[in-house]
């Protein structure tokens, strides 16, 4: 662990920024892909198909690179724990959306960067956020609240259930990031870290789909198939692999601040591809999130 900390970059450089921009845009577009595919494939089943397909891809990549898959390196139980958190997060997100609306869910889900910041301070040596960085996280979160302000109406009992489920999902998301960075998983290749999470979720999510009574695949068109391929190959395989590489090499609390861009990219993608409205509030939100990311990643002075 000490070796990894010595080699970790302490600032988000241009390479990481560019990568994070692509990842957040990709994840935002994935929200649109999920919506488009729902008439043919229910959401939990979509996640299950994505995990199964991406598991095959990452396993094939490791075999091609001759990376050991079953090597005894002390990460098995940590990997299984990360996989369970990963799968539970998606179950709670999709189940919670049955109780509350998507924009309201977004606000609660993006409590996650605060979970990462707190967890990093508690469990990762050398991770300490300054006051200006905490202010940056708060600024970015306010940006999300501004973008989805119309959803902040007084909730009914059913919405409160959904809010609670999305909050727990946010905790699981943040806890997964902290667990990877604070455990022996930080020493292994990102491909193995991803394999743990995909393999566990490939088992859990289809079972959750059955338990939830989802009807299975009811319609398959070229567009729906394309959405599934996008989620499987690009999102779950390529972008998640890049994300775990970033976690290994950069401070997780600083990386987490960039994820505030994801829902805003999702709204932009919805506006461009689904003719959903793009408002002045969204532009203000982009400014606030941008300021927040700058403050979190601003190097100390003096």
Secondary structure, DSSP 4 states (H G I P E B T S, - for coil): -HHHHHHSBSS--HHHHHHHHHHHHHHHHHHHHHHHHTTTB-HHHHHHHHHHHHHHHHHHHHHHHT--SS--SS-HHHHHHHHHHHHHHHHHHHHHTTTS-HHHHHHHHTTHHHHHHHHHHHHSTT----HHHHHHHHHHHHHHHHHTGGG-SPP-HHHHHHHHHHHHHHHHHHHHHHHHHHSGGGGS-HHHHHHHHHHHHHHHHHHHHHHTT---B----HHHHHHHHIIIIIIIIIIHHHHHHHHHHB-HHHHHHHTHHHHHHHHHHHHHHS-----HHHHHHHHHHHHHHHHHHPPP--
